[in-house]
Amino acid sequence: MSNHFPIMVIILTALSAIGPSELPAQSQLTNQPPPLVSWWHRSFDVLSWRETLAVVKSPRAICWQVRRHVTYHEENGDQWSRGQTIWNRGYGDCDDFATCVEELCEAKGFTCWIALVFPVESHSNGHCVVMGIWNGQMWMASNGKYYEVSSLAEALKKLEGIRGFEGHRLEFVPFSLL
């Protein structure tokens, strides 16, 4: 250890001579926002889209952030918007929630897709959800609420209760097929 001491002193002395403005900030090196250090800010403050991307580590965490940031507001007809636009607006309907969750998941490299669910025999509106696979587990998000499911049949069964589709045969259409 005594052999390394003079080298460490030289390095620390050299670094202390460099002004803080001459050292690149972490965000300048990676073009990413600096990590949030405050647990309070992450848990209780309103995070920006970029801050959210910096702190979420799973689809469940993404759903939690979307659910606490975006308020449900039914639209007259469907108007699709980008996830960040919805995030900044702060409200939307089921397709807006799905878009936010899907785009955040995509940015983090998580496998997911948007799907539409319609009651076949009814003229009632359908519902937009996100489905995905995370660590070998299938999951579904409905209006930002995260559910672990074991199959598509279980996801549809959950939607029967959540959306009031009891007694109806449901049609599941992955958005990629449209």
TIRO-2110 file (N, C-alpha, C; in Angstrom, 1 decimal):
// TIRO-2110
0.8, -1.2, 0.0, N, 1, A
0.0, 0.0, 0.0, CA, 1, A
0.9, 1.3, 0.0, C, 1, A
2.0, 1.2, 0.7, N, 2, A
2.9, 2.4, 0.8, CA, 2, A
3.5, 2.8, -0.6, C, 2, A
3.6, 1.8, -1.5, N, 3, A
4.1, 2.1, -2.8, CA, 3, A
3.1, 3.0, -3.7, C, 3, A
1.8, 2.8, -3.4, N, 4, A
0.8, 3.5, -4.2, CA, 4, A
0.5, 4.9, -3.6, C, 4, A
0.9, 5.2, -2.4, N, 5, A
0.6, 6.5, -1.8, CA, 5, A
1.1, 7.7, -2.6, C, 5, A
2.4, 7.7, -3.0, N, 6, A
2.8, 8.9, -3.7, CA, 6, A
2.1, 9.1, -5.1, C, 6, A
1.7, 8.0, -5.7, N, 7, A
0.9, 8.1, -7.0, CA, 7, A
-0.4, 8.8, -6.7, C, 7, A
-1.1, 8.3, -5.6, N, 8, A
-2.4, 8.9, -5.3, CA, 8, A
-2.3, 10.3, -5.0, C, 8, A
-1.3, 10.7, -4.3, N, 9, A
-1.1, 12.1, -3.9, CA, 9, A
-0.9, 13.0, -5.2, C, 9, A
-0.1, 12.5, -6.1, N, 10, A
0.1, 13.2, -7.4, CA, 10, A
-1.2, 13.3, -8.1, C, 10, A
-2.0, 12.3, -8.2, N, 11, A
-3.3, 12.3, -9.0, CA, 11, A
-4.2, 13.3, -8.3, C, 11, A
-4.4, 13.2, -7.0, N, 12, A
-5.3, 14.1, -6.3, CA, 12, A
-4.8, 15.6, -6.4, C, 12, A
-3.5, 15.8, -6.3, N, 13, A
-3.0, 17.1, -6.5, CA, 13, A
-3.3, 17.7, -7.9, C, 13, A
-3.1, 16.8, -8.9, N, 14, A
-3.4, 17.3, -10.3, CA, 14, A
-4.9, 17.5, -10.5, C, 14, A
-5.8, 16.7, -9.9, N, 15, A
-7.2, 16.9, -10.0, CA, 15, A
-7.7, 18.2, -9.3, C, 15, A
-7.1, 18.5, -8.2, N, 16, A
-7.5, 19.6, -7.4, CA, 16, A
-7.1, 20.9, -8.2, C, 16, A
-6.1, 20.9, -9.1, N, 17, A
-5.8, 22.1, -9.8, CA, 17, A
-6.7, 22.3, -11.0, C, 17, A
-7.5, 21.3, -11.4, N, 18, A
-8.5, 21.5, -12.5, CA, 18, A
-9.7, 22.1, -11.9, C, 18, A
-10.2, 23.2, -12.5, N, 19, A
-11.5, 23.8, -12.0, CA, 19, A
-12.7, 22.9, -12.4, C, 19, A
-13.8, 23.1, -11.6, N, 20, A
-14.9, 22.3, -11.8, CA, 20, A
-15.5, 22.4, -13.2, C, 20, A
-15.4, 23.6, -13.8, N, 21, A
-16.0, 23.8, -15.1, CA, 21, A
-15.2, 23.1, -16.2, C, 21, A
-13.9, 22.7, -15.9, N, 22, A
-13.1, 22.0, -16.9, CA, 22, A
-13.4, 20.5, -16.9, C, 22, A
-14.1, 20.0, -15.9, N, 23, A
-14.4, 18.6, -15.8, CA, 23, A
-15.8, 18.4, -16.5, C, 23, A
-15.9, 17.4, -17.4, N, 24, A
-17.2, 17.2, -18.0, CA, 24, A
-18.2, 16.7, -17.0, C, 24, A
-19.4, 17.2, -17.1, N, 25, A
-20.5, 16.6, -16.2, CA, 25, A
-20.9, 15.3, -16.8, C, 25, A
-21.5, 14.4, -15.9, N, 26, A
-22.0, 13.1, -16.3, CA, 26, A
-22.9, 13.2, -17.5, C, 26, A
-23.8, 14.2, -17.5, N, 27, A
-24.8, 14.3, -18.5, CA, 27, A
-24.2, 14.7, -19.8, C, 27, A
-23.0, 15.4, -19.8, N, 28, A
-22.3, 15.8, -21.0, CA, 28, A
-21.6, 14.5, -21.7, C, 28, A
-21.2, 13.6, -20.8, N, 29, A
-20.5, 12.4, -21.3, CA, 29, A
-21.5, 11.4, -22.0, C, 29, A
-22.6, 11.2, -21.4, N, 30, A
-23.5, 10.2, -21.8, CA, 30, A
-24.8, 10.7, -22.5, C, 30, A
-25.0, 12.1, -22.5, N, 31, A
-26.2, 12.6, -23.1, CA, 31, A
-27.4, 12.2, -22.4, C, 31, A
-27.3, 11.7, -21.2, N, 32, A
-28.4, 11.3, -20.4, CA, 32, A
-28.5, 12.2, -19.2, C, 32, A
-29.7, 12.3, -18.6, N, 33, A
-29.9, 13.2, -17.4, CA, 33, A
-29.1, 12.6, -16.3, C, 33, A
-28.6, 13.4, -15.4, N, 34, A
-27.9, 12.9, -14.2, CA, 34, A
-28.9, 12.1, -13.4, C, 34, A
-28.4, 11.0, -12.7, N, 35, A
-29.3, 10.3, -11.9, CA, 35, A
-29.9, 11.1, -10.7, C, 35, A
-31.1, 10.8, -10.4, N, 36, A
-31.7, 11.6, -9.3, CA, 36, A
-31.2, 11.0, -8.0, C, 36, A
-30.8, 11.9, -7.1, N, 37, A
-30.2, 11.5, -5.9, CA, 37, A
-31.2, 11.5, -4.8, C, 37, A
-32.3, 12.2, -4.9, N, 38, A
-33.2, 12.4, -3.8, CA, 38, A
-34.4, 11.3, -3.9, C, 38, A
-34.5, 10.5, -2.9, N, 39, A
-35.6, 9.6, -2.8, CA, 39, A
-36.9, 10.3, -2.8, C, 39, A
-36.9, 11.5, -2.0, N, 40, A
-38.1, 12.3, -1.9, CA, 40, A
-38.6, 12.7, -3.3, C, 40, A
-37.7, 13.3, -4.1, N, 41, A
-38.0, 13.7, -5.4, CA, 41, A
-38.6, 12.6, -6.3, C, 41, A
-37.9, 11.4, -6.3, N, 42, A
-38.4, 10.3, -7.1, CA, 42, A
-39.7, 9.8, -6.6, C, 42, A
-40.0, 9.9, -5.3, N, 43, A
-41.3, 9.3, -4.8, CA, 43, A
-42.5, 10.3, -4.8, C, 43, A
-42.2, 11.6, -4.6, N, 44, A
-43.3, 12.5, -4.4, CA, 44, A
-43.4, 13.7, -5.4, C, 44, A
-42.3, 14.1, -6.0, N, 45, A
-42.4, 15.2, -6.9, CA, 45, A
-42.9, 14.7, -8.3, C, 45, A
-43.2, 15.6, -9.1, N, 46, A
-43.6, 15.3, -10.5, CA, 46, A
-42.3, 15.2, -11.3, C, 46, A
-42.1, 14.1, -11.9, N, 47, A
-40.9, 13.8, -12.7, CA, 47, A
-41.1, 14.2, -14.1, C, 47, A
-40.1, 14.6, -14.8, N, 48, A
-40.2, 14.9, -16.2, CA, 48, A
-40.1, 13.5, -16.9, C, 48, A
-40.4, 13.5, -18.2, N, 49, A
-40.3, 12.3, -19.0, CA, 49, A
-38.8, 11.7, -18.9, C, 49, A
-37.8, 12.6, -19.1, N, 50, A
-36.4, 12.2, -19.0, CA, 50, A
-36.0, 11.7, -17.6, C, 50, A
-36.5, 12.3, -16.6, N, 51, A
-36.2, 11.9, -15.2, CA, 51, A
-36.8, 10.5, -15.0, C, 51, A
-38.0, 10.3, -15.5, N, 52, A
-38.7, 9.0, -15.3, CA, 52, A
-37.9, 7.9, -16.0, C, 52, A
-37.4, 8.2, -17.2, N, 53, A
-36.6, 7.2, -17.9, CA, 53, A
-35.3, 6.9, -17.1, C, 53, A
-34.8, 7.9, -16.4, N, 54, A
-33.6, 7.7, -15.6, CA, 54, A
-33.8, 6.8, -14.4, C, 54, A
-35.0, 6.8, -13.8, N, 55, A
-35.2, 6.1, -12.6, CA, 55, A
-35.9, 4.8, -12.7, C, 55, A
-36.7, 4.5, -13.7, N, 56, A
-37.5, 3.3, -13.8, CA, 56, A
-36.6, 2.1, -14.1, C, 56, A
-36.9, 1.0, -13.5, N, 57, A
-36.1, -0.2, -13.8, CA, 57, A
-36.9, -1.4, -14.2, C, 57, A
-38.2, -1.3, -14.3, N, 58, A
-39.1, -2.4, -14.7, CA, 58, A
-40.4, -1.9, -15.3, C, 58, A
-41.1, -2.7, -16.0, N, 59, A
-42.4, -2.3, -16.5, CA, 59, A
-43.4, -1.9, -15.3, C, 59, A
-43.3, -2.6, -14.2, N, 60, A
-44.1, -2.3, -13.0, CA, 60, A
-43.8, -0.9, -12.6, C, 60, A
-42.6, -0.5, -12.5, N, 61, A
-42.2, 0.9, -12.1, CA, 61, A
-42.7, 1.9, -13.1, C, 61, A
-42.6, 1.6, -14.4, N, 62, A
-43.2, 2.4, -15.5, CA, 62, A
-44.6, 2.7, -15.3, C, 62, A
-45.4, 1.6, -15.1, N, 63, A
-46.8, 1.7, -14.9, CA, 63, A
-47.2, 2.5, -13.7, C, 63, A
-46.4, 2.4, -12.6, N, 64, A
-46.6, 3.1, -11.4, CA, 64, A
-46.4, 4.6, -11.7, C, 64, A
-45.4, 5.0, -12.4, N, 65, A
-45.1, 6.4, -12.7, CA, 65, A
-46.2, 6.9, -13.6, C, 65, A
-46.6, 6.2, -14.6, N, 66, A
-47.6, 6.7, -15.6, CA, 66, A
-48.9, 6.9, -14.8, C, 66, A
-49.3, 5.9, -14.0, N, 67, A
-50.5, 6.0, -13.2, CA, 67, A
-50.6, 7.2, -12.3, C, 67, A
-49.4, 7.5, -11.7, N, 68, A
-49.4, 8.6, -10.7, CA, 68, A
-49.3, 10.0, -11.5, C, 68, A
-48.9, 9.9, -12.7, N, 69, A
-48.6, 11.2, -13.5, CA, 69, A
-49.8, 11.6, -14.4, C, 69, A
-50.4, 10.6, -15.0, N, 70, A
-51.4, 10.8, -16.0, CA, 70, A
-52.8, 10.5, -15.4, C, 70, A
-53.7, 11.4, -15.5, N, 71, A
-55.1, 11.3, -15.0, CA, 71, A
-56.0, 10.8, -16.1, C, 71, A
-56.9, 9.9, -15.7, N, 72, A
-57.8, 9.4, -16.8, CA, 72, A
-58.9, 10.5, -17.1, C, 72, A
-59.0, 10.7, -18.4, N, 73, A
-60.0, 11.7, -18.9, CA, 73, A
-60.5, 11.1, -20.2, C, 73, A
-61.8, 10.8, -20.2, N, 74, A
-62.4, 10.2, -21.4, CA, 74, A
-62.5, 11.2, -22.5, C, 74, A
-62.2, 10.7, -23.8, N, 75, A
-62.2, 11.6, -24.9, CA, 75, A
-63.4, 11.3, -25.8, C, 75, A
-63.8, 12.3, -26.6, N, 76, A
-64.9, 12.1, -27.6, CA, 76, A
-64.1, 11.6, -28.8, C, 76, A
-64.1, 10.3, -29.1, N, 77, A
-63.4, 9.7, -30.2, CA, 77, A
-61.9, 9.5, -29.7, C, 77, A
-61.2, 8.9, -30.6, N, 78, A
-59.8, 8.6, -30.3, CA, 78, A
-58.8, 9.6, -31.0, C, 78, A
-58.0, 10.2, -30.2, N, 79, A
-57.0, 11.1, -30.8, CA, 79, A
-55.6, 10.5, -30.2, C, 79, A
-54.9, 9.9, -31.1, N, 80, A
-53.6, 9.3, -30.7, CA, 80, A
-52.5, 10.4, -30.6, C, 80, A
-51.7, 10.4, -29.6, N, 81, A
-50.6, 11.3, -29.4, CA, 81, A
-49.4, 10.5, -29.0, C, 81, A
-48.3, 11.2, -29.1, N, 82, A
-47.0, 10.6, -28.6, CA, 82, A
-47.0, 10.5, -27.1, C, 82, A
-46.3, 9.6, -26.5, N, 83, A
-46.2, 9.4, -25.1, CA, 83, A
-45.8, 10.6, -24.3, C, 83, A
-44.7, 11.3, -24.8, N, 84, A
-44.2, 12.5, -24.1, CA, 84, A
-45.2, 13.6, -24.2, C, 84, A
-46.0, 13.7, -25.2, N, 85, A
-47.0, 14.7, -25.3, CA, 85, A
-48.1, 14.5, -24.3, C, 85, A
-48.5, 13.2, -24.1, N, 86, A
-49.5, 12.9, -23.1, CA, 86, A
-49.0, 13.1, -21.7, C, 86, A
-47.7, 12.8, -21.5, N, 87, A
-47.1, 13.0, -20.2, CA, 87, A
-47.1, 14.5, -19.9, C, 87, A
-46.7, 15.3, -20.8, N, 88, A
-46.7, 16.8, -20.5, CA, 88, A
-48.1, 17.3, -20.3, C, 88, A
-49.1, 16.8, -21.0, N, 89, A
-50.5, 17.2, -20.9, CA, 89, A
-51.0, 16.8, -19.6, C, 89, A
-50.7, 15.5, -19.1, N, 90, A
-51.1, 15.1, -17.8, CA, 90, A
-52.4, 14.3, -17.7, C, 90, A
-53.0, 14.1, -18.8, N, 91, A
-54.3, 13.4, -18.8, CA, 91, A
-54.5, 12.7, -20.1, C, 91, A
-55.4, 11.7, -20.1, N, 92, A
-55.7, 10.9, -21.4, CA, 92, A
-56.6, 9.8, -21.1, C, 92, A
-57.0, 9.1, -22.1, N, 93, A
-57.9, 7.9, -22.0, CA, 93, A
-57.0, 6.6, -22.1, C, 93, A
-57.7, 5.5, -22.3, N, 94, A
-56.9, 4.2, -22.3, CA, 94, A
-55.8, 4.1, -23.3, C, 94, A
-56.1, 4.6, -24.5, N, 95, A
-55.0, 4.6, -25.5, CA, 95, A
-53.9, 5.5, -25.2, C, 95, A
-54.1, 6.6, -24.5, N, 96, A
-53.1, 7.5, -24.0, CA, 96, A
-52.2, 6.8, -23.0, C, 96, A
-52.9, 6.2, -22.0, N, 97, A
-52.1, 5.4, -21.0, CA, 97, A
-51.2, 4.3, -21.6, C, 97, A
-51.8, 3.6, -22.6, N, 98, A
-51.1, 2.5, -23.2, CA, 98, A
-49.9, 3.1, -24.0, C, 98, A
-50.1, 4.2, -24.7, N, 99, A
-49.0, 4.8, -25.4, CA, 99, A
-47.9, 5.2, -24.5, C, 99, A
-48.2, 5.8, -23.4, N, 100, A
-47.1, 6.3, -22.4, CA, 100, A
-46.4, 5.0, -21.9, C, 100, A
-47.1, 4.0, -21.5, N, 101, A
-46.4, 2.8, -21.0, CA, 101, A
-45.6, 2.2, -22.0, C, 101, A
-46.1, 2.0, -23.2, N, 102, A
-45.4, 1.3, -24.3, CA, 102, A
-44.1, 2.1, -24.7, C, 102, A
-44.2, 3.4, -24.8, N, 103, A
-43.1, 4.2, -25.3, CA, 103, A
-42.0, 4.2, -24.2, C, 103, A
-42.4, 4.3, -22.9, N, 104, A
-41.4, 4.3, -21.9, CA, 104, A
-40.7, 2.9, -21.8, C, 104, A
-41.5, 1.8, -22.0, N, 105, A
-40.9, 0.5, -22.0, CA, 105, A
-40.0, 0.3, -23.2, C, 105, A
-40.4, 0.8, -24.3, N, 106, A
-39.6, 0.7, -25.5, CA, 106, A
-38.2, 1.4, -25.3, C, 106, A
-38.3, 2.6, -24.7, N, 107, A
-37.1, 3.4, -24.5, CA, 107, A
-36.1, 2.7, -23.5, C, 107, A
-36.7, 1.8, -22.6, N, 108, A
-35.9, 1.1, -21.7, CA, 108, A
-35.5, -0.3, -22.2, C, 108, A
-36.0, -0.7, -23.4, N, 109, A
-35.6, -1.9, -24.0, CA, 109, A
-36.5, -3.1, -23.5, C, 109, A
-37.6, -2.8, -22.9, N, 110, A
-38.5, -3.9, -22.4, CA, 110, A
-39.4, -4.3, -23.6, C, 110, A
-39.7, -5.6, -23.7, N, 111, A
-40.6, -6.2, -24.7, CA, 111, A
-42.1, -6.0, -24.3, C, 111, A
-42.8, -5.2, -25.2, N, 112, A
-44.2, -5.1, -24.9, CA, 112, A
-44.9, -4.6, -26.3, C, 112, A
-46.2, -4.7, -26.2, N, 113, A
-47.0, -4.3, -27.4, CA, 113, A
-48.4, -3.8, -26.9, C, 113, A
-49.0, -2.9, -27.7, N, 114, A
-50.3, -2.4, -27.5, CA, 114, A
-51.3, -3.3, -28.1, C, 114, A
-52.4, -3.6, -27.4, N, 115, A
-53.5, -4.4, -28.0, CA, 115, A
-54.8, -3.8, -27.7, C, 115, A
-55.7, -4.1, -28.6, N, 116, A
-57.1, -3.6, -28.4, CA, 116, A
-58.0, -4.8, -28.0, C, 116, A
-58.9, -4.6, -27.1, N, 117, A
-59.8, -5.6, -26.7, CA, 117, A
-61.2, -5.1, -26.9, C, 117, A
-62.0, -5.9, -27.6, N, 118, A
-63.4, -5.5, -27.9, CA, 118, A
-64.4, -6.6, -27.5, C, 118, A
-65.5, -6.3, -26.9, N, 119, A
-66.6, -7.3, -26.7, CA, 119, A
-67.3, -7.6, -28.1, C, 119, A
-67.3, -8.8, -28.5, N, 120, A
-67.7, -9.2, -29.8, CA, 120, A
-69.2, -9.0, -30.0, C, 120, A
-70.0, -9.4, -29.1, N, 121, A
-71.5, -9.3, -29.4, CA, 121, A
-72.1, -8.0, -29.0, C, 121, A
-71.3, -7.0, -28.5, N, 122, A
-71.8, -5.8, -28.0, CA, 122, A
-71.3, -4.6, -28.9, C, 122, A
-72.0, -3.5, -28.8, N, 123, A
-71.6, -2.3, -29.5, CA, 123, A
-70.9, -1.4, -28.6, C, 123, A
-70.5, -1.9, -27.5, N, 124, A
-69.8, -1.0, -26.5, CA, 124, A
-68.4, -0.8, -27.0, C, 124, A
-67.7, 0.3, -26.5, N, 125, A
-66.4, 0.6, -26.9, CA, 125, A
-65.4, -0.5, -26.4, C, 125, A
-64.3, -0.6, -27.1, N, 126, A
-63.3, -1.5, -26.7, CA, 126, A
-62.4, -0.8, -25.7, C, 126, A
-61.3, -1.5, -25.5, N, 127, A
-60.3, -1.0, -24.5, CA, 127, A
-58.9, -1.2, -25.0, C, 127, A
-58.0, -0.3, -24.7, N, 128, A
-56.6, -0.4, -25.1, CA, 128, A
-55.7, -0.8, -23.9, C, 128, A
-54.9, -1.8, -24.1, N, 129, A
-54.0, -2.3, -23.0, CA, 129, A
-52.6, -2.4, -23.6, C, 129, A
-51.7, -2.6, -22.7, N, 130, A
-50.3, -3.0, -23.1, CA, 130, A
-50.0, -4.4, -22.5, C, 130, A
-49.4, -5.2, -23.3, N, 131, A
-49.0, -6.6, -22.9, CA, 131, A
-47.5, -6.7, -23.1, C, 131, A
-46.9, -7.5, -22.2, N, 132, A
-45.5, -7.6, -22.4, CA, 132, A
-44.9, -8.8, -21.6, C, 132, A
-43.6, -9.1, -21.8, N, 133, A
-42.9, -10.1, -21.1, CA, 133, A
-41.8, -9.4, -20.4, C, 133, A
-41.6, -9.7, -19.1, N, 134, A
-40.5, -9.2, -18.3, CA, 134, A
-40.0, -10.3, -17.4, C, 134, A
-38.7, -10.6, -17.6, N, 135, A
-38.0, -11.7, -16.8, CA, 135, A
-38.8, -13.0, -16.9, C, 135, A
-39.3, -13.3, -18.1, N, 136, A
-40.1, -14.5, -18.3, CA, 136, A
-41.5, -14.5, -17.8, C, 136, A
-42.0, -13.4, -17.3, N, 137, A
-43.4, -13.3, -16.8, CA, 137, A
-44.2, -12.4, -17.7, C, 137, A
-45.3, -12.9, -18.1, N, 138, A
-46.3, -12.1, -18.9, CA, 138, A
-46.9, -11.0, -18.0, C, 138, A
-47.1, -9.8, -18.5, N, 139, A
-47.8, -8.8, -17.8, CA, 139, A
-48.7, -8.0, -18.7, C, 139, A
-49.6, -7.3, -18.0, N, 140, A
-50.6, -6.4, -18.8, CA, 140, A
-50.7, -5.1, -18.0, C, 140, A
-50.9, -4.0, -18.7, N, 141, A
-51.2, -2.7, -18.1, CA, 141, A
-52.5, -2.2, -18.7, C, 141, A
-53.4, -1.9, -17.8, N, 142, A
-54.7, -1.3, -18.2, CA, 142, A
-54.9, 0.0, -17.4, C, 142, A
-54.9, 1.1, -18.2, N, 143, A
-54.9, 2.5, -17.7, CA, 143, A
-53.8, 2.7, -16.7, C, 143, A
-52.6, 2.1, -17.0, N, 144, A
-51.5, 2.3, -16.1, CA, 144, A
-51.4, 1.3, -15.0, C, 144, A
-52.4, 0.5, -14.7, N, 145, A
-52.3, -0.4, -13.6, CA, 145, A
-51.7, -1.7, -14.1, C, 145, A
-50.7, -2.2, -13.4, N, 146, A
-49.9, -3.3, -13.7, CA, 146, A
-50.5, -4.6, -13.2, C, 146, A
-50.6, -5.7, -14.0, N, 147, A
-51.1, -7.0, -13.6, CA, 147, A
-50.1, -8.0, -14.1, C, 147, A
-49.7, -9.0, -13.3, N, 148, A
-49.0, -10.2, -13.8, CA, 148, A
-50.0, -11.2, -14.2, C, 148, A
-49.9, -11.8, -15.4, N, 149, A
-50.8, -12.8, -15.9, CA, 149, A
-50.0, -13.9, -16.4, C, 149, A
-50.6, -15.1, -16.4, N, 150, A
-49.9, -16.3, -16.9, CA, 150, A
-50.2, -16.6, -18.3, C, 150, A
-51.3, -16.0, -18.9, N, 151, A
-51.7, -16.3, -20.3, CA, 151, A
-52.6, -15.2, -20.8, C, 151, A
-52.8, -15.2, -22.1, N, 152, A
-53.8, -14.3, -22.7, CA, 152, A
-55.2, -14.5, -22.1, C, 152, A
-55.5, -15.8, -21.9, N, 153, A
-56.9, -16.1, -21.4, CA, 153, A
-57.0, -15.4, -20.0, C, 153, A
-56.0, -15.5, -19.2, N, 154, A
-56.1, -14.9, -17.8, CA, 154, A
-56.2, -13.4, -18.0, C, 154, A
-55.5, -12.8, -18.9, N, 155, A
-55.5, -11.3, -19.1, CA, 155, A
-56.9, -10.9, -19.5, C, 155, A
-57.6, -11.7, -20.4, N, 156, A
-58.9, -11.4, -20.9, CA, 156, A
-59.9, -11.5, -19.7, C, 156, A
-59.7, -12.5, -18.9, N, 157, A
-60.6, -12.8, -17.7, CA, 157, A
-60.5, -11.6, -16.8, C, 157, A
-59.2, -11.1, -16.5, N, 158, A
-59.1, -9.9, -15.7, CA, 158, A
-59.8, -8.7, -16.3, C, 158, A
-59.7, -8.5, -17.6, N, 159, A
-60.4, -7.4, -18.3, CA, 159, A
-61.9, -7.5, -18.2, C, 159, A
-62.4, -8.7, -18.1, N, 160, A
-63.9, -8.8, -17.9, CA, 160, A
-64.3, -8.1, -16.7, C, 160, A
-63.6, -8.3, -15.6, N, 161, A
-63.9, -7.7, -14.3, CA, 161, A
-63.6, -6.2, -14.3, C, 161, A
-62.4, -5.9, -14.8, N, 162, A
-61.9, -4.5, -14.7, CA, 162, A
-62.8, -3.5, -15.6, C, 162, A
-63.1, -4.0, -16.8, N, 163, A
-63.9, -3.1, -17.7, CA, 163, A
-65.4, -3.4, -17.8, C, 163, A
-65.9, -4.3, -17.0, N, 164, A
-67.3, -4.6, -17.0, CA, 164, A
-67.7, -5.4, -18.3, C, 164, A
-66.8, -6.2, -18.8, N, 165, A
-67.1, -7.0, -20.0, CA, 165, A
-67.7, -8.4, -19.6, C, 165, A
-68.2, -8.6, -18.4, N, 166, A
-68.6, -9.9, -18.0, CA, 166, A
-69.7, -10.3, -18.9, C, 166, A
-69.7, -11.6, -19.3, N, 167, A
-70.7, -12.2, -20.1, CA, 167, A
-70.5, -12.0, -21.6, C, 167, A
-69.5, -11.3, -22.0, N, 168, A
-69.2, -11.0, -23.4, CA, 168, A
-67.9, -11.8, -23.8, C, 168, A
-68.0, -12.3, -25.0, N, 169, A
-66.8, -12.9, -25.6, CA, 169, A
-65.9, -11.7, -26.1, C, 169, A
-64.6, -11.8, -25.7, N, 170, A
-63.7, -10.7, -26.0, CA, 170, A
-62.8, -11.0, -27.2, C, 170, A
-62.6, -10.1, -28.0, N, 171, A
-61.7, -10.2, -29.2, CA, 171, A
-60.4, -9.4, -28.8, C, 171, A
-59.3, -10.1, -28.9, N, 172, A
-58.0, -9.5, -28.6, CA, 172, A
-57.2, -9.3, -29.9, C, 172, A
-56.9, -8.0, -30.2, N, 173, A
-56.2, -7.6, -31.4, CA, 173, A
-54.9, -6.9, -31.1, C, 173, A
-53.8, -7.6, -31.3, N, 174, A
-52.5, -6.9, -31.1, CA, 174, A
-52.4, -5.7, -32.1, C, 174, A
-52.0, -4.6, -31.6, N, 175, A
-52.0, -3.3, -32.4, CA, 175, A
-51.1, -3.5, -33.7, C, 175, A
-50.1, -4.4, -33.6, N, 176, A
-49.1, -4.6, -34.7, CA, 176, A
-49.8, -5.2, -35.9, C, 176, A
-51.0, -5.8, -35.7, N, 177, A
-51.7, -6.5, -36.8, CA, 177, A
-52.6, -5.5, -37.5, C, 177, A
-52.8, -4.3, -36.9, N, 178, A
-53.7, -3.3, -37.6, CA, 178, A
-53.0, -2.5, -38.6, C, 178, A
END
